[in-house]
Amino acid sequence: MRVTIITAFPEFFRDFLSTSIIGRAVETGLINVNLINLREYGFGNYRQIDDYSFGGDGMVLMAEPLSKALEKAREGHQGVDTVVYPSPQGAMLTQEMVESLASREHVIIICGHYEGIDERFAGKCVDLEVSIGDYVLTGGEIPAMAIIDAMARLVPNVVGRGGAVEEDSFFRGMLDFPHYTRPALWEGDQVPPVLISGNEKEIDKWRKQQSVQRTLRRRPDLLSRANIASYLEKGVYLALVHHPVMDHYGQKTTAALTGLDLSDISRSCRTYGLRKFLVVTPLKSQRELAKTMAAHWVKGYGASFNPSRAEAFKTMKTVPTLDKAIEWIKSKEHEEPLVVGTTARACSGAIHWLEMKRTLLESQKPVLFVFGTASGLHKEVTERCSVLLQPLSGGKEDYNHLSVRTAVGVILDRFFGWR
C-alpha cells in the first residue's frame, strides 16, 4: 500500500507512523507512507500557502502551492494515482470506500486547513472528497490518519490474525459483537458464561446473536448492505410455484416449467447459499421432466462437462404442492418456516424488504421465499404466506414486468448478497 500525504503540518504524523500496528507495518515495509510538507512550495520568505477567501470568510489554501506539492507526490510514479481530499462536504467514509481506496496503486491525501482548499484545485485535481462525520475539524490531518489506519488493516499481515478483519464492525454489514477479557468477574459483573465454556459452536452462535441485537438496536440502517445468511439460525429455502398461479386475465391456472427458470434459479440458490430450491407443480409429468433435466447435469456427461451447473442442480427438489414443500422444510428444521410471498402487483399489507430483513433476524425461523410463474401467485398461495414483500420497483413510472428469474436474483441479493 502506497500513500502520500500533503500537509502543512507533517509533525502531526510522526508518532502515528512510528507507533503500534501502523508503526510496525511501516517499519516492515507492508505500507509505504510519504510525507510532503506543503510549506516547502509556498510563496516568498514566509512560505505563504494560504490567503483570504474572496468574498470574505477566513483563510483558504492556495491552488499553486497545492499543485506543486501534488506534482512532487507524483514524481517517479508511473502508475495511476487517486487524490483524496478529506472535507466536511465529502461523501461519508464507509468500509466499502476504504476497500476501494486500499486497492489503488497510489493514494495521495491532501490535508486542508482553515476554510479548506481553493475550489479550482479541487475541481481539477481531486478525485474523491471524503468526510469522516458530520462535524468540522481544524484540518485534514486527523481524517487522513483515519483513512490510512482503515486502509492498512486490509493489507495482509498488518493485523496479526487475518480473520479479525472480517469479524470487525461493518466488514460483513453488521456491528461487531461485545468483547471481554480477564478477570471473569469485575466489580460484580460476570463475563457471559458461554464465553468461558470452551464450546466454540455455542460461542460463535452467541456472538452472531449479539451482533444482530446490537445492529438492530443501534444501527438498523446497516441492514441494507448486510448479508444476513450467517446470522440466521435456521435454513433458507425457495419455492417456485407453477400452480395455482394466475394467467394474463387473473384467472387460476397451471404453468409449464421452463429449463431457463430451473437452471438460472438453481444457480442463484447455490450462489446465495439457500439450502433447497423447491419446484412446485401438481403435474407428475412436469416433476419427472424437472428430475430428468437435473439428472442430465448432476450425473454423467453433464456433470463432467459443467461441474458448477451440477452443483447448482443438486439444490433442486420437486414437490406437488406448496403445503408439501412447507411440510418437508418442517421435517428438516423441526419448525414451520416463515413463508415470504412475492408479487409484482401492489398489495395491501405488503412490507418493504428492509423491514423483512429485520423480521427474519428477529424471528430466527426457517425461511421460505415463494415466487410464482405465469402472471404471479394466485390468492390461494398469497393467503397461505406469512407475509408479502412489496413489489420490486425500477423507479420508471409503474412498469414492472421482470422475469421470475430476474426477480429471484434481485431479491436474494438484497437479503444474502455479500460485498
N, C-alpha and C positions, 0 to 999 in steps of 0.2 A: 504494500500500500504506500503510495507516494503522495504526500500532501505538502503544499507550500502555503505559508501564512504571510500575508502582507499586513503589517500593523505598525502603528506609530509607537507602540509600547511592547517591544519584544521581550523585555524583562518579565512581563506578565507570565510568559510561558516556561521560564527556565526550570522552576520546581516541577511544574506539571509534566514536562517532558523528561524529567530525570528521576521520578518517584513512582514507586509501586508498579502496577501492572504495565502502565504506559511506558514508564522508565525502562523496565526490563525489555519490552518489545522494541524500543528504540535502540537500546544497547546491543541487542542480539540481531538487529537488522531486519526484524519482522515488519517493521514500519519505518518509513523514512520521512521525517518531518523537517522542512527547511524554513527558516525564518528570514523574512526580508523587512528591513527597517525602512518604513515609508519616508522617514525624515531625511534619509540619505538622498532622496530625489526631490527635496523641497527647494524653494527659491531663496537666493540671497544668503547672507551670512547667518541669518536666523533659521534657515532651512524651513521656510514657511510652507505649510501643507494645507492650510485652510484659509477661508476668507468669509466675509459676511454674506449672508444669503440675500439675493436680490429680492426686494420687497420687504426685507427685514424680518428676521425670526431666528436669530442665532447664527452660529458658525457652521460651515459646510466644508468637507474635504474637497479639494480642487481636483479637476479631472486630469491635468497634466502630470502631477506627481504620481497619481494612481496609475496612469497609463505607462509611465516609465518603469514603475515598480513591477507592473504586470509583464512588461517586455522582459525584464530581468528574470522573473519567475519562469518564463517560457524558454529562456536561454538554454540551449543544449538538449532540449526535449523535442523529439521529432514526432511523438505520438499526439493523440487527441487529449486536450485538457478540458476540464469543466470548472468554470469560475462561479463560485458560490459567494453570495453576499448576505450575511445574517442581518435581518431587518424586521422591525415590527410590522411592516407592510407585506412581508413574505408569506408564502404558503407554510402552513403548520408542519413542523418536522415530525415525521412518522417513522416507524420501523421500516416500512416499505421504502420510503425515501432514502433512509440510511443505507439499506441494502443496495439500492441502485447506485448511490454515490460510491460505496465500497467496491463496486465492480469496475469503476472507471480507472483509466490508466494514471491520471494525474488530476488531483483536485486542488484548486487554488482558492483559498478563502480570503476574502477582502474584509478586514475589520474596520467598520465605520466608527465614527466618533461624533460627538456634538449632535448636530441635526442630521448627520448621515453623509452621503456622498453626492457629488454632482450628478444629476439625473441623466445628463448626456453620456457620461461614462457608463453609468448603469445600463442605459439603453443599448449602447454599442458593445459592451464587453462582458456584462454579467449574464450567465446562462440560467441561474436559479437564485431567487431570493427566498430565504427561509426564516421562519420565526420559531423560537422555542417556547413561545407562550404569549398570552395576551397581557403583556406588561412591557415597560420600557426600561432598558439598562443604559448605563453611561457609555457603553461601547460594544463592539462586536467580539471582544476577546473571550468573554465567558461563553457566549454561544459557540464560538469556534472550538473551544475546549470540549464542549458538549458533543459537537458533531464528530470531532476526532475520536473521542472516547467511545462513542456509539459505533463508529465505523471500525475501530480497532478490535472490538470484541468479535467481529465477524471474520477476522484474519485467523486462519488456522494456527493453533499453538499459542495464541496470545492469552486466551483464557485456558487455564490448565485442563479442565475437563470439557471436551467439545460438546457433550450433551447438555451442559449447563446453559449454553446459549439458547438452545431450542426450548428449554424449560422456562426461560425468562418471560416476564410480562410482555405482551404484545407480539412476541415472535409467532405464537400459534393463534393470536387473536384474542386470547383470554388473559386476565390478570394472573400473576403468579400466586401460588399457594403460600400460606404463612410458614415461617421458618423458626426453629427453636434450637437452643444449644444448652450445654451444661450450666448450672445444675438442673436436674429434672424438676426440682421443687424450688421456687424462688418467691420469697415473700408471700407464701401461701398459695401461689399459683402453680398448678401442676401441668407439665407437658402432656398433651393428649396421649393417653396410654398406647394408642395404636402405633405411635412413632417409636416407641421403645419395645415393641412386641417382637421385632425381628421378622415379622411376616411381610415380605416385600410386596406381595399381591395386595394385601389389605392396606398397606401404606400408600401404594400407588392409587388405589381406589379412593382413599381418604383425601389425598392431595387433589385429585381431579374434582371431587365433590366440593372441596374448599375453594378451588379456582372458579368453579361455576358460581358458587354462592357469592363470592367477592365481586365477580364481574356483573352479575345480575343486580347486586345491591349498589355497587359504586359506579360502574361504567357500563350500563346496558347498551350504550351506543356502540361499543366494540363488537357486539354480536354480528353486525353486518359483515364483518370481514373474518369471522371465526369459523373454522371447520369444527362442528360440534360432535362429530362422529365418535372421537375417542373419549368424550365426556358423557356419553350415553351408556348406561349400564346394560341395556338390552339391545337386541339387534334391530336393524332397519331393513325393510322389505319393500318391494314394489310390485303392484299388480296392474297388468294391462288387460282391461275388461273388453270383451267382444260381445257380451250380452249380459244384461239388457243395456243397449245404447240407443241413441236417437238417430233417425235418418234426417235428411235435409228438411223435412217438414215437421220435425219434432216428435214423430211417432216412434214407438218402441220397435227395435229391430235387432238383428244379429249381424255383425260384421265379419267378413272373412279376414283371417290373419294374413299378413304380408311378410315376406322374407326380410325386407328392409327394416320393418319395425323390430322384428326379433333380433336381427343382427346388431342394429345400432343401439337398441335399448339394452341388450345384453352387455355390450361394450361399456355403455355408460354405467350400468350397475357395477360392473367389475372395477371400473376406474375409480368410482366414488365409494367403494368398499361396502356395498349392500350385500346382505347375506344371501338373498334369493330374489330372482326375478320370476314372478308367478304369472303365467299366461292363462287367462280365464276365458274358457269357451265351453258351452254345453255340448258342442258337436264333437262326437268321438273321432270322426274322420279328420277334423281340424287338429285335435290334440295329437293324433297319430302323425299328421303331417309335420307338426312342430317337432315331435320327437325324431322324425326322420331327418329333418334339417339339422337338428342339434347333433345327431349321431354322425352325420357327414363330417362335421368339424371336430367332434370330440374323439372319434375313432378313425383308424385307418389313414387314408391318404390326406384327408383334410387336416387331421391333427398334426401330421408331419409337415405339411405344406405351410400351415399358418398356426403355430402353437399359441400365439396370442389370442386368435379367434377361438381356438379350442378352450382356452382358459375362460373366456367370456361366456361361451355357451354352457359351461358347467354350472353357471349360476341359474340357469333356466329350469323351471318346473311347470308342468301343465296341471290345471285343476278345472273341474267342470263349473264351479260357481264361486262367487266371492265368499260366501259363507264357508265353503270348504277351504278356501285359502286362509281365512281367519282361524278356522279350527286347526289347520296344520301348523300355523305360527304359534298358536296357543300350546300345542303339544310340544313344541320345541322350546318355547320360552317360559312355559308354566304360568302364563298370564296373557289375557286377551290384549291384542295390540290397540293402540290409539290409531284409528283409521282416518287418514287425512285425504279427503277428496279434492280433486282439481276440476276446474271449469274454465271455459273461455267466455262465459257469459256472466254479467253482473248478477250477484245472488245475495239475497238478504241474509245477514249473519256471517258472511264470509270474512275471514280475518287476513291481515297483512302477513307476509311471510316472515318479517322480523318478529312479530308477536308470536308466530308459530314456533320460531326457534326458541324463544323464551319458554313457551309452553312445553316443548319437548324436554328441555333441560330441567324444568321444574317437576314434570310428571315422572320422568325416568321409566316410562313404559316402553315396551316394544312398539315400533312404528311401522305402519303400512301405508305407503303412498299409493293412491289409486288414480289411474289415468284411464280415460275412455277413448275408444276408437270411433270411427264414423264421425258423427257430429257431436260427440260428447256423451257423458254418462247420463243415463236415464234417471228420473227422480227416484226410482226404486233403489238405485245404488246410492245416490246422494243422501237419501234419508237414512241409509244404513251407516253412513260415515259419522265419525265423532265430530268432525269439524271440516269446513270447506276453506280452501285457500282462495284469496282474491285472484281474479284473472291476471295473467301476465299482461303488461302494457308496454308498448313501444313508444308511447307518447305522441303518436301520429294520429290525431283525431280519434276515432273509436274503432279503427281497423284492427282486428285480432283474428288472424287465420293461420296460426303456426301449425306445422305438422306435430303429431304427438311425439315424434322422435326429438324434435327441437325443444318442445316444452319440457320433456323429461330432462334433457341436458341442462337447460337453463335452471330449472328448479333444483335439481340435485347439486348443481354448482353453488347455488345460493346457500344451501344448507351444509354441504360437505366439501366444497372447494377449499383447497388449502394453498395460500400464497399465490 
